[in-house]
């Protein structure tokens, strides 16, 4: 009976020897996330109306929305928007309930850093630059600096 159990174990071992490895070489090969994967949040500054719905539906009140009221036109002006991905649980409520669709989930999953303070993303790190900031002459001059070629 013992010999039969040893033989069965040996047959299982041999059946696994012919299989291809499941492991991928991570930095060089990356898995493609599934269709409904919830990764880093992308934010579009120009679409945001500073309604703070994302803050109200967030289970941990995570997004920080700074705005000021423009009294002459009775509208909110967004000053700053930030999310700390060290605390975010990636539930997707903010994306689902945003009335202007300025938030969206990306497939980016590589958010590891050595310092947890680097996970606090402001509106520029979350998405594209706002139009008002692109029109700033200091940024334009930095963007238009000719690149030096090595060699």
HUQUITA-V277565 format. One line per field, one symbol per residue. psi: psi as a letter, one per 20 degrees, with the letter a starting at -180 (. if undefined). burial: b if it has 24 or more other ideal C-beta (glycine too) atoms within 12 Angstrom, else e. A space follows every 10 residues. Layout:
psi=???
burial=???
//
This chain:
psi=hhhggggghh hgghhhhiqq qhpqnghhpq qpqrhkpnbq pppoghhpjl ikhhhhipij lgpooprqpo hhjlqpppgq pqpoihhpjl hjghghiphj kiqqprjpin jprhpiiiio pahhhhbrqq hhhhiphhhg hhhjpqpppq .
burial=eeeeeeeeee eeeeeeeeee eeeeeeeeee eeeeeeebeb bbbbbeebeb bbebbeebee ebbbbeeeee eeeeeeebeb bbbbbeebeb ebbbbeebee ebbbbeeeee eeeeeeeeeb bbbebbbeeb eeeeeeeeee eeeeeeeeee e
//
